[in-house]
Amino acid sequence: MKKKYFIFGLVALLFVSACCIFSGQYVSNGCFWWECAPERGFRILDWEIPIFLFPEGAFTDHITIPTDNMVGEIEGGLQTVYIDYGLAIYNIYRFPRVKEATSQFEHDKRDMIDRKTGEVWGVPENLTFSSITADDLYIACGYWSELYRCKMTARYQEYVLFFNADINDKMTFANFERILFYFDEQISSRLYP
């Protein structure tokens, strides 16, 4: 009889220990081992957009870490570029799981609408960028507070990039697309060497 209670106690102890370990893993990392993003040998702050990709006269702040965890990311970066009569904003996030990255991608995609009419933005014919490594990619342009703006969101595994810029005489479609190629090359070379 004692042996039976001993085995039951041992099984219960193992079960409680396993629950504590799994709970601790989820609380500390936001995911379980089999679904967590892998460790990376690089940081989001390594992906600042160089100013030479923008029109002459543009200036920028360095990429910074947002002041708080905005959307459940492991790490995030924000960079603003000031262009004559325009602005470009770049956000990059790394999530603990692909599931959260996919959700953020879908959220960013839904943001590409005309605020007055509710119409979904379209892709101009002169933007031809595509990526063979991005898991999800969406680009659209339209009016945002009276300014014509293009936006791109892309998901590469657990990373989500969101870039938008006012399109005008200084910041052209060609400039916008050149920056998209830069993003794709930078993240692809790190994730798929």
Secondary structure, DSSP 8 states (H G I E B T S, - for coil): -HHHHHHHHHHHHHHHHHHHHHHHHHHHHSS-GGGS----SS-GGG----GGGS-TT-EE---B--SS-SSS-SEEEEEEEEETTEEEEEEEEE-SSHHHHHHHHHHHHHT-B-TTT--B-B--TT-----SS-SEEEEEEEEETTEEEEEEEEEETTEEEEEEEE-SSSS-HHHHHHHHHHHHHHHHHHH--
